[in-house]
Amino acid sequence: MKIFTIATVVVAATRLRAAITPGSLVTISQAADSSNAAAWWSPLDEAGGYSWLAYLVNPSGGSVSNNNVMVARRDISSGGILRGCVKTASGACDAFADNIGHNQPSIAIDGDGYVHVFTSMHHATWNYYRSQDPYSVAEIIDASSQLPDQSLLFTYPIVKRDAAGDLWLIIRGYNGDGLCRAGYLYHYKTAQKAWARVAIFAYNRQYSIYPDDLQFSSDGDVHMQWEWAKYPASAGRHEGSYLRYRPSTGVFKTIDGVAVSVPVTQSTANLVFQPLATGESYGDDSAPPPMMQSAKLALYENSAGTVLVQHAFRFQAEVGGTWQIRRSVSHRGNAVWTQETIYSADDTTAALGFTHDGTTARIYFCKKQGSAWALERSASATGWSSTELAAVKGQQVQRLQAILRSDGDDVLYLAAPANVNTTTGSVYFLTVGGRE
């Protein structure tokens, strides 16, 4: 079987292991800005023998209402860490206003080793940075002018690398029409060192999209996941959606393999994996549940080569109810989605990590009390287990991201936004083994 991580295609591990086995907690920074927290971001990548983590810090000598964007490069073998900030063309560390949940950085390393960072765009023009040298954090310089669509306003950049070393970006964009904030797909061709817009993949008047995740399968397809909300914005989201794109043909397809024209809407057949529940409707920030908020995507292939798609997402079923963790699965690669509620005992924060190695699914989450947990289910199990990550206990972690390595281990980015003081938090790195 082949497994698809957040950044690359990897092969399933074959060795046997017994149980969830966290490694030692690695401190990346204890100077993180308290706004270093989001659900949608992709602040973690691995390439060139390094782990790469993007995060925010309070500017030295500046206002704690602002931040600098840092990139940490951790050597996977030695554990050594180098750090550098994203810089203006003049070489100064660029500074941005704090905006929790919106202005956080996403990072990806292209196939030639160059570092790409998108950051600090809440309904704003591009803030994009690229390293001057491969695998280097020394000079990550503003390259915003090299992107297309300079007049659009963007939010929620999710950027990842495919198996060929190219980068793909999904992001919410606004063209000024006063009607919709749409879903845009962009492609960076490493050979040409250039970005281009592929398509507006989702647009519906009086709605806004919220990007969640981006993954790749071995056939070269790009898989996209997002939610919808009432225009212009809302904390409550609905109708989680999924679409795949084949670069070799330029064709978009729904889960059942049917080609569709883009942009799609919620009424596109077999687009939605989480339909509106009884009593659920679109509203503004004060609208009551039922509603979704945050989701992640995991893919794997069966022996027949069928790509199996799974969504993990948070759902609040009623006023005062906990934010549950649910899963939606397409077992046969068709339009039949199987829904299940996995966890509802405690309230969760807006953060999920989701990996699947072809045998075992893991969903990582945080409780509002400030702790990180792993839900796990293997192919032979009849239910889900829930395990607290002991190494994280007491660190007040509230946000996370997860990547599956080729050896079957998961690597986690863990953010504790205010565990130092009210304006300062920490960023941690953790390896979790123990798959069967």
C-alpha positions as CSV (number, residue, x, y, z in Angstrom):
1,M,0.0,0.0,0.0
2,K,1.0,3.6,-0.5
3,I,0.4,6.3,2.0
4,F,0.2,10.0,1.4
5,T,1.5,12.5,3.9
6,I,0.8,16.2,4.2
7,A,3.8,16.9,2.0
8,T,4.8,13.8,0.0
9,V,3.9,10.3,-1.0
10,V,5.5,7.7,1.2
11,V,5.5,3.9,1.5
12,A,3.7,2.1,4.4
13,A,5.9,0.7,7.1
14,T,6.0,-3.1,7.3
15,R,7.6,-3.6,10.7
16,L,5.3,-4.4,13.6
17,R,4.9,-2.2,16.6
18,A,2.7,-2.4,19.7
19,A,1.2,0.9,20.8
20,I,1.3,4.7,20.5
21,T,4.8,5.6,21.5
22,P,5.7,9.3,21.8
23,G,9.3,10.3,21.8
24,S,10.9,13.1,23.8
25,L,9.3,16.5,23.5
26,V,11.6,18.9,21.7
27,T,11.4,22.6,22.4
28,I,11.7,24.7,19.3
29,S,11.0,28.0,20.9
30,Q,9.9,29.5,24.1
31,A,9.6,33.0,22.6
32,A,6.5,32.4,20.4
33,D,4.0,35.1,19.9
34,S,0.7,34.4,21.7
35,S,-1.1,34.7,18.3
36,N,0.8,31.6,17.0
37,A,-2.3,29.5,16.7
38,A,-4.6,28.4,13.9
39,A,-6.6,25.4,12.7
40,W,-6.1,25.6,8.9
41,W,-2.3,26.3,8.6
42,S,0.4,24.1,7.3
43,P,3.4,25.2,9.5
44,L,5.4,21.9,9.3
45,D,7.3,20.2,6.5
46,E,10.2,17.7,6.2
47,A,12.7,17.7,3.4
48,G,16.5,17.4,2.8
49,G,17.0,15.5,6.1
50,Y,15.5,18.4,8.1
51,S,12.2,19.2,9.8
52,W,11.0,22.7,9.0
53,L,8.7,24.6,11.4
54,A,7.3,28.1,10.8
55,Y,6.1,30.2,13.8
56,L,5.5,33.7,15.1
57,V,7.6,35.5,17.7
58,N,7.3,38.9,19.4
59,P,9.6,41.4,17.8
60,S,12.7,42.2,19.8
61,G,12.2,45.7,21.1
62,G,8.9,46.1,19.3
63,S,5.2,46.0,20.2
64,V,3.8,42.7,21.5
65,S,0.9,43.5,19.2
66,N,3.1,42.7,16.3
67,N,5.1,39.6,15.3
68,N,8.1,38.4,13.2
69,V,7.9,35.2,11.3
70,M,10.5,32.6,12.1
71,V,11.6,29.4,10.3
72,A,13.3,26.7,12.4
73,R,15.4,24.0,10.6
74,R,15.9,21.0,12.7
75,D,18.4,18.3,11.6
76,I,16.5,15.0,11.9
77,S,19.7,13.0,12.7
78,S,21.5,15.3,15.1
79,G,18.7,17.4,16.5
80,G,20.6,20.6,15.8
81,I,18.4,23.7,15.1
82,L,19.0,26.8,13.0
83,R,16.6,29.7,12.8
84,G,16.0,32.6,10.5
85,C,13.2,35.2,10.0
86,V,11.4,36.1,6.8
87,K,12.9,39.4,5.5
88,T,12.0,42.5,3.5
89,A,14.0,43.2,0.4
90,S,16.3,45.4,2.5
91,G,17.2,42.5,4.7
92,A,15.2,43.4,7.9
93,C,13.0,40.9,9.6
94,D,9.5,41.7,8.4
95,A,6.9,42.6,11.0
96,F,3.1,42.0,10.9
97,A,0.1,42.7,13.2
98,D,-1.1,39.9,15.4
99,N,-4.3,38.3,14.3
100,I,-4.9,34.9,15.9
101,G,-6.4,32.3,13.5
102,H,-5.7,34.4,10.4
103,N,-2.1,35.7,10.2
104,Q,-0.2,32.5,10.8
105,P,2.5,31.1,8.5
106,S,2.4,28.1,6.2
107,I,5.6,26.5,4.8
108,A,6.7,24.1,2.1
109,I,10.1,23.1,0.7
110,D,10.2,22.6,-3.1
111,G,12.0,19.8,-4.8
112,D,15.1,21.8,-5.3
113,G,15.3,22.6,-1.5
114,Y,14.0,26.2,-1.6
115,V,11.9,27.4,1.4
116,H,8.5,29.0,0.6
117,V,6.5,30.8,3.3
118,F,3.1,32.4,3.1
119,T,2.0,34.5,6.1
120,S,-0.1,37.3,7.5
121,M,-2.9,37.5,5.0
122,H,-6.3,38.2,6.5
123,H,-8.2,39.6,3.5
124,A,-4.9,41.1,2.3
125,T,-2.6,41.0,-0.8
126,W,0.2,38.4,-1.0
127,N,2.8,38.1,1.7
128,Y,5.1,35.4,0.3
129,Y,8.8,34.7,1.0
130,R,11.3,32.4,-0.6
131,S,14.8,31.4,0.4
132,Q,17.8,32.6,-1.7
133,D,19.6,29.3,-1.2
134,P,18.4,25.6,-0.9
135,Y,17.8,24.3,2.6
136,S,18.7,27.6,4.1
137,V,17.1,29.8,6.7
138,A,19.6,32.7,6.3
139,E,17.9,34.7,3.6
140,I,14.2,34.1,3.2
141,I,13.2,37.2,1.2
142,D,10.0,38.8,0.2
143,A,9.0,37.5,-3.3
144,S,5.3,38.6,-3.2
145,S,5.6,40.4,-6.5
146,Q,6.3,37.2,-8.3
147,L,2.9,35.7,-7.7
148,P,-0.1,36.1,-10.0
149,D,-3.4,37.9,-9.1
150,Q,-1.7,40.9,-7.4
151,S,-5.0,42.7,-6.9
152,L,-6.9,40.0,-5.0
153,L,-7.3,39.8,-1.2
154,F,-6.3,36.4,0.3
155,T,-6.8,34.5,3.6
156,Y,-5.8,30.9,4.8
157,P,-2.9,29.8,2.6
158,I,-2.3,26.0,2.6
159,V,0.8,25.0,0.7
160,K,2.3,21.5,0.2
161,R,4.8,19.6,-2.0
162,D,3.9,16.8,-4.4
163,A,5.9,13.8,-5.2
164,A,7.6,15.5,-8.2
165,G,8.8,18.4,-6.0
166,D,6.3,21.0,-7.2
167,L,4.2,23.0,-4.8
168,W,0.4,23.5,-4.7
169,L,-1.5,26.1,-2.8
170,I,-5.2,26.4,-2.0
171,I,-6.3,29.7,-0.5
172,R,-9.4,31.9,-0.1
173,G,-9.4,34.8,-2.5
174,Y,-11.6,37.9,-3.0
175,N,-11.9,39.8,-6.3
176,G,-13.9,42.7,-4.9
177,D,-17.3,41.7,-6.3
178,G,-19.0,42.0,-2.9
179,L,-20.6,38.6,-3.5
180,C,-18.2,35.7,-2.5
181,R,-14.9,34.8,-1.1
182,A,-13.8,31.9,-3.4
183,G,-11.4,29.0,-3.4
184,Y,-8.3,29.4,-5.6
185,L,-5.8,26.7,-6.6
186,Y,-2.2,27.7,-7.6
187,H,0.8,25.6,-8.8
188,Y,4.5,26.2,-8.5
189,K,6.6,24.5,-11.1
190,T,10.0,23.9,-9.6
191,A,11.7,23.6,-13.0
192,Q,10.5,27.0,-14.0
193,K,10.6,28.5,-10.5
194,A,7.2,30.2,-11.2
195,W,3.7,30.2,-9.8
196,A,0.5,30.1,-11.9
197,R,-3.2,30.1,-11.1
198,V,-4.8,26.8,-12.0
199,A,-8.4,27.6,-11.3
200,I,-11.1,29.1,-9.1
201,F,-12.3,25.8,-7.8
202,A,-15.2,26.9,-5.6
203,Y,-17.5,30.0,-5.9
204,N,-21.1,30.6,-4.8
205,R,-22.7,33.9,-4.3
206,Q,-23.3,34.9,-0.7
207,Y,-20.9,32.3,0.6
208,S,-17.2,32.1,1.6
209,I,-15.0,29.1,1.6
210,Y,-12.6,28.0,4.4
211,P,-9.7,25.9,3.1
212,D,-8.7,23.0,5.4
213,D,-6.3,20.6,3.7
214,L,-4.4,19.5,0.6
215,Q,-3.1,16.0,-0.2
216,F,-1.6,14.0,-3.1
217,S,-2.1,10.5,-4.4
218,S,0.3,8.3,-6.4
219,D,-1.6,9.0,-9.7
220,G,-0.6,12.6,-9.4
221,D,-4.0,13.9,-8.3
222,V,-4.3,16.9,-6.0
223,H,-7.0,16.4,-3.3
224,M,-8.7,19.4,-1.7
225,Q,-10.8,19.8,1.4
226,W,-12.7,22.9,2.6
227,E,-15.9,24.2,4.3
228,W,-18.4,26.8,3.5
229,A,-19.8,29.7,5.5
230,K,-22.2,32.6,5.1
231,Y,-20.6,35.6,3.2
232,P,-18.5,37.4,4.2
233,A,-17.3,35.3,7.1
234,S,-18.5,33.2,10.1
235,A,-17.1,31.2,12.9
236,G,-19.6,28.5,12.1
237,R,-19.0,26.5,8.9
238,H,-21.0,23.9,7.0
239,E,-21.1,21.4,4.3
240,G,-17.5,20.1,4.3
241,S,-16.5,19.5,0.7
242,Y,-14.0,17.5,-1.3
243,L,-12.6,17.7,-4.8
244,R,-9.7,16.2,-6.7
245,Y,-7.7,17.6,-9.6
246,R,-5.6,15.7,-12.2
247,P,-2.8,18.0,-13.5
248,S,-2.1,15.8,-16.5
249,T,-5.6,16.4,-17.9
250,G,-6.8,19.5,-16.2
251,V,-9.9,17.7,-15.0
252,F,-11.6,18.2,-11.6
253,K,-13.6,15.2,-10.2
254,T,-15.8,14.5,-7.3
255,I,-15.4,11.4,-5.0
256,D,-17.3,9.1,-7.5
257,G,-14.9,10.0,-10.3
258,V,-17.4,12.2,-12.2
259,A,-15.8,15.1,-14.0
260,V,-17.2,18.5,-13.0
261,S,-16.8,22.1,-14.2
262,V,-15.4,24.6,-11.8
263,P,-16.1,26.6,-9.8
264,V,-18.2,24.1,-7.9
265,T,-20.9,25.0,-5.4
266,Q,-22.6,23.1,-2.6
267,S,-25.2,21.9,-5.1
268,T,-22.6,20.1,-7.2
269,A,-23.5,16.4,-7.0
270,N,-21.4,14.4,-4.6
271,L,-19.2,17.3,-3.6
272,V,-20.3,17.5,0.1
273,F,-19.0,14.8,2.6
274,Q,-20.8,16.3,5.6
275,P,-24.3,17.4,4.6
276,L,-26.4,19.8,6.7
277,A,-27.7,18.1,9.8
278,T,-31.3,18.5,11.0
279,G,-31.7,22.1,12.1
280,E,-28.4,23.2,10.7
281,S,-28.4,26.4,8.6
282,Y,-25.9,29.1,7.5
283,G,-25.6,32.2,9.8
284,D,-23.3,34.9,11.1
285,D,-20.9,34.6,14.0
286,S,-23.7,34.5,16.6
287,A,-25.7,31.8,14.8
288,P,-26.3,28.6,16.9
289,P,-25.1,25.1,16.1
290,P,-25.2,22.6,14.5
291,M,-22.0,23.6,12.7
292,M,-18.5,22.5,11.7
293,Q,-15.2,24.1,12.4
294,S,-11.8,22.8,11.1
295,A,-11.1,19.5,9.2
296,K,-8.2,17.4,7.9
297,L,-7.8,14.9,5.1
298,A,-6.1,11.5,5.0
299,L,-5.6,9.3,1.9
300,Y,-4.4,5.7,1.3
301,E,-4.6,3.2,-1.4
302,N,-5.9,-0.4,-1.2
303,S,-4.4,-3.4,-3.0
304,A,-6.6,-2.6,-6.1
305,G,-5.1,0.9,-6.3
306,T,-8.3,2.7,-5.3
307,V,-7.6,5.9,-3.4
308,L,-9.6,5.8,-0.2
309,V,-10.5,9.2,1.2
310,Q,-11.2,10.1,4.9
311,H,-12.1,13.4,6.6
312,A,-11.7,14.1,10.3
313,F,-13.5,17.2,11.5
314,R,-14.9,19.0,14.5
315,F,-18.7,19.3,14.9
316,Q,-20.9,21.0,17.4
317,A,-24.4,19.4,17.4
318,E,-26.2,21.6,19.8
319,V,-26.0,24.8,21.9
320,G,-23.7,24.2,24.8
321,G,-22.6,20.9,23.4
322,T,-19.0,19.8,23.1
323,W,-17.0,20.2,19.9
324,Q,-17.0,16.6,18.8
325,I,-14.5,14.8,16.6
326,R,-16.1,13.0,13.7
327,R,-14.9,11.0,10.7
328,S,-16.4,10.7,7.2
329,V,-15.0,7.8,5.0
330,S,-15.4,6.7,1.4
331,H,-14.6,3.0,1.6
332,R,-15.0,2.3,-2.1
333,G,-14.0,5.5,-3.7
334,N,-17.6,6.3,-4.5
335,A,-20.2,8.8,-3.3
336,V,-21.2,6.8,-0.3
337,W,-19.8,8.4,2.9
338,T,-19.8,6.6,6.2
339,Q,-20.1,9.0,9.1
340,E,-19.1,8.3,12.7
341,T,-18.7,10.3,15.9
342,I,-15.4,9.3,17.4
343,Y,-15.0,11.6,20.5
344,S,-17.5,13.8,22.3
345,A,-16.5,13.5,26.0
346,D,-14.7,16.8,26.3
347,D,-14.5,20.1,24.5
348,T,-11.8,20.2,21.8
349,T,-9.9,23.2,20.3
350,A,-9.8,24.1,16.7
351,A,-6.9,21.9,15.8
352,L,-6.7,18.4,14.2
353,G,-4.0,16.2,12.7
354,F,-4.9,13.2,10.6
355,T,-2.6,10.4,9.3
356,H,-3.3,6.9,7.9
357,D,-0.6,4.3,7.0
358,G,-3.0,2.0,5.2
359,T,-3.6,-0.1,8.3
360,T,-4.0,2.4,11.2
361,A,-5.8,5.7,11.3
362,R,-4.7,8.4,13.8
363,I,-6.4,11.6,14.7
364,Y,-4.6,14.0,16.9
365,F,-6.4,16.7,18.8
366,C,-6.2,19.1,21.8
367,K,-8.6,19.4,24.7
368,K,-9.5,22.9,25.8
369,Q,-7.8,22.2,29.1
370,G,-4.5,22.2,27.2
371,S,-3.5,18.7,26.4
372,A,-2.8,16.7,23.3
373,W,-4.3,13.3,22.5
374,A,-4.3,10.6,19.8
375,L,-7.3,8.7,18.7
376,E,-6.3,5.5,16.9
377,R,-8.0,2.6,15.1
378,S,-6.3,-0.2,13.2
379,A,-7.9,-2.3,10.5
380,S,-8.3,-5.2,13.0
381,A,-9.8,-3.1,15.8
382,T,-13.5,-2.8,16.5
383,G,-13.3,0.7,17.9
384,W,-11.1,3.7,18.6
385,S,-8.6,4.0,21.4
386,S,-7.8,7.3,23.0
387,T,-4.3,8.0,24.4
388,E,-2.9,11.2,26.0
389,L,0.5,12.1,24.7
390,A,2.3,12.0,28.0
391,A,5.3,14.0,26.9
392,V,2.9,17.0,26.2
393,K,1.0,16.9,29.4
394,G,1.1,20.1,31.4
395,Q,2.5,22.2,28.4
396,Q,-0.9,23.9,27.7
397,V,-0.7,22.9,24.0
398,Q,-3.8,24.2,22.1
399,R,-2.9,23.8,18.4
400,L,-1.1,21.1,16.3
401,Q,-0.3,19.7,12.9
402,A,0.8,16.2,11.9
403,I,2.8,14.5,9.1
404,L,3.3,10.8,8.4
405,R,6.9,9.7,7.8
406,S,7.9,6.8,5.5
407,D,8.8,4.7,8.5
408,G,5.3,4.9,9.9
409,D,6.1,7.4,12.6
410,D,4.1,10.7,12.9
411,V,5.8,14.0,13.5
412,L,3.8,16.7,15.3
413,Y,4.0,20.5,15.4
414,L,2.6,21.6,18.8
415,A,1.8,25.2,19.7
416,A,1.2,26.4,23.3
417,P,0.3,30.1,22.6
418,A,0.6,31.4,26.1
419,N,2.3,28.9,28.4
420,V,5.2,31.3,29.2
421,N,3.1,34.5,29.9
422,T,0.1,36.3,28.5
423,T,2.0,37.4,25.4
424,T,4.4,34.6,24.9
425,G,4.2,30.9,24.3
426,S,6.1,27.9,23.0
427,V,6.5,25.7,19.9
428,Y,7.3,22.0,20.3
429,F,8.2,19.1,18.1
430,L,7.3,15.5,18.8
431,T,7.7,12.1,17.1
432,V,5.0,9.5,17.7
433,G,5.7,5.9,16.8
434,G,4.0,2.6,17.7
435,R,1.9,1.7,14.6
436,E,1.2,-2.0,14.1
